[in-house]
Amino acid sequence: MSYLDEEIAKLEKQRRQEAREKQEGKSFHQNLRQESEVEGGPSLQEIMEGLAKGVLAIEGTEVAFEKTNIMETGIRMFLPRDFVMTLETSEHLVYSHEKLELNLIMQWIKPVQAMSIAQFKEIMQQQFRTMELGMSWIEDGVVVPCSLQTRYCVFSSSVANGQVFNYQAFIDKEDYQLIFNVNGNLKRWDHWKPVITGMISSLEVTAS
């Protein structure tokens, strides 16, 4: 009986954690338009309109986008057209853009067990402590709107030539998960923050 009580308590704790993550993410993304207007950047609606037209002005540079099928996942979304593909397998995609100092990495996996953002945060912090590297958590939440349940987190870390941001989204589709990771110079984060949100919000499910 005590075992059952423990399992129920774990499930309830996980449910509360997921509800908190969802609410925090909803509040963050609902306020994205207001924050962008204050900062003078594009709103999420403007980002989505630009993606639909196939081009966005980012940091004064026009970046072309096109709807792209992601491996054999049955998922497609807008991705930068001018990024160079450096790796393509049935489970991995890697794109890079030298001038923009950005990397886009996608991995298609079947998770062994569910993991909350709080658990992922703890694991990442432990890994960085073990490697004696600096790491700072920036934010986390849920991407809305999105056709699939998508949690995300952002943290910064130190590299040889400065600071980089690491954006990771966990896109759940049935028993599988698409891990969508963008990393680049931390100075570019404010410019790419709404663009990455728009890319994920453009997600479409095309097949099972």
C-alpha positions in Angstrom: 0.0 0.0 0.0 2.9 2.4 0.8 4.4 1.7 -2.6 1.1 2.6 -4.3 0.9 5.8 -2.2 4.4 6.7 -3.3 3.6 6.2 -7.0 0.4 8.3 -6.6 2.5 11.1 -4.9 5.0 11.0 -7.8 2.3 11.2 -10.4 0.7 14.1 -8.6 4.0 15.9 -8.3 4.7 15.4 -12.0 1.2 16.7 -12.9 1.7 19.9 -10.8 5.1 20.4 -12.4 3.7 20.1 -15.9 0.8 22.4 -15.1 3.2 25.0 -13.8 5.4 24.7 -16.8 2.4 25.1 -19.1 1.1 28.1 -17.3 4.6 29.8 -17.3 5.1 29.1 -20.9 1.6 30.4 -21.8 2.2 33.6 -19.9 5.6 34.1 -21.5 4.5 33.6 -25.1 1.2 35.6 -24.6 3.4 38.5 -23.5 5.9 38.0 -26.4 4.1 40.6 -28.6 4.1 43.2 -25.9 7.8 42.6 -25.0 8.8 42.8 -28.7 6.9 46.1 -29.2 8.7 47.6 -26.2 12.1 46.4 -27.5 11.3 47.5 -31.0 11.5 44.0 -32.4 8.9 42.1 -34.5 5.9 40.5 -32.8 5.1 36.8 -33.1 2.3 37.7 -35.6 4.8 39.6 -37.8 7.3 36.7 -37.5 4.6 34.3 -38.7 3.6 36.5 -41.6 7.3 36.8 -42.6 7.7 33.0 -42.5 4.6 32.6 -44.7 6.2 35.0 -47.2 9.5 33.1 -47.1 11.7 35.8 -45.8 12.5 37.7 -42.5 14.8 40.6 -41.8 17.0 39.5 -38.8 19.7 41.8 -37.6 19.5 43.8 -40.8 20.0 40.7 -42.9 17.3 39.0 -45.0 17.0 35.3 -44.1 15.0 33.1 -46.4 12.8 30.3 -45.0 11.0 27.4 -46.5 8.7 24.7 -45.3 10.8 21.6 -44.6 10.0 18.0 -43.9 11.9 16.9 -40.8 13.5 13.5 -41.5 10.8 10.8 -41.5 9.0 12.2 -38.4 5.7 13.3 -40.1 6.5 16.8 -39.0 7.4 19.9 -41.1 8.1 23.5 -40.2 9.7 26.6 -41.6 13.5 26.4 -41.5 16.2 28.8 -42.7 16.9 28.0 -46.4 20.4 29.3 -46.5 21.7 27.3 -43.6 24.2 24.6 -44.7 23.3 21.0 -43.9 26.3 19.3 -42.3 24.7 16.1 -41.2 21.6 14.2 -42.3 20.5 10.7 -41.1 17.2 9.1 -40.3 17.5 10.4 -36.7 19.7 13.5 -36.9 19.8 16.8 -38.8 22.4 19.5 -38.4 22.4 22.9 -40.1 24.9 25.7 -39.6 25.3 29.3 -40.7 28.8 30.7 -40.3 27.9 34.4 -40.8 25.1 34.3 -38.3 27.1 32.1 -35.9 24.2 29.7 -35.5 23.7 26.0 -35.4 20.4 24.1 -35.7 20.4 20.5 -34.5 17.5 18.1 -34.5 17.3 14.6 -33.1 14.4 12.1 -33.4 14.3 9.7 -30.4 12.0 7.4 -28.6 12.4 8.4 -24.9 13.0 5.6 -22.4 11.1 7.6 -19.8 9.4 11.0 -19.5 11.5 13.8 -18.2 10.2 17.2 -16.9 12.0 20.4 -17.6 12.9 20.6 -14.0 14.7 17.2 -14.2 16.4 18.3 -17.4 17.6 21.5 -15.7 19.0 19.6 -12.8 20.9 17.1 -15.1 22.3 19.9 -17.2 23.5 21.9 -14.2 25.1 18.8 -12.7 26.9 18.1 -16.0 28.3 21.7 -16.2 29.4 21.6 -12.6 31.2 18.3 -13.3 33.0 19.8 -16.3 33.7 23.0 -14.2 32.1 25.2 -16.9 29.9 28.2 -16.3 26.2 27.8 -17.1 23.2 30.2 -16.5 19.6 29.2 -16.8 17.6 31.9 -18.7 14.0 30.6 -19.0 11.7 27.7 -19.7 8.1 27.0 -20.5 5.7 25.7 -23.1 5.6 26.9 -26.7 2.1 28.1 -27.7 0.5 28.0 -30.2 1.9 24.7 -31.4 0.2 21.7 -33.0 2.1 19.3 -30.7 2.9 19.6 -27.0 6.2 21.4 -26.9 8.3 22.3 -23.9 11.4 24.4 -24.1 14.2 25.8 -22.1 17.1 28.3 -22.7 20.4 28.5 -20.9 23.7 30.2 -21.6 27.2 28.7 -21.3 30.8 29.8 -21.7 33.0 28.8 -24.7 36.5 29.8 -25.7 35.4 32.9 -27.5 32.6 34.1 -25.3 29.0 33.2 -24.3 26.5 31.1 -26.3 22.8 30.6 -25.8 21.3 27.1 -26.0 17.6 26.7 -26.9 16.2 23.3 -26.6 12.6 22.4 -27.4 11.1 18.9 -26.7 8.3 18.2 -29.3 6.2 15.2 -28.3 4.6 13.1 -31.1 3.0 9.9 -29.9 5.8 7.7 -28.4 8.6 9.8 -30.0 10.2 13.1 -29.4 11.9 15.6 -31.7 14.6 17.5 -29.9 15.0 20.9 -31.5 18.2 22.7 -30.5 19.5 26.1 -31.6 22.7 27.5 -30.3 24.6 30.7 -31.1 26.3 33.8 -29.8 24.5 35.0 -26.8 24.5 38.6 -28.2 22.1 37.3 -31.0 19.6 35.7 -28.6 17.2 38.7 -28.5 17.1 38.8 -32.3 16.5 35.1 -32.7 14.2 34.5 -29.7 10.9 35.4 -31.5 12.1 33.8 -34.7 12.7 30.4 -33.1 9.3 30.6 -31.4 7.8 31.3 -34.8 9.6 28.4 -36.5 8.2 26.0 -33.9 4.8 27.6 -34.0 4.7 26.9 -37.8 5.0 23.2 -37.1 2.5 20.9 -39.0 1.8 17.2 -38.6 1.8 15.6 -42.0 1.7 11.9 -41.2 1.7 9.3 -38.4 
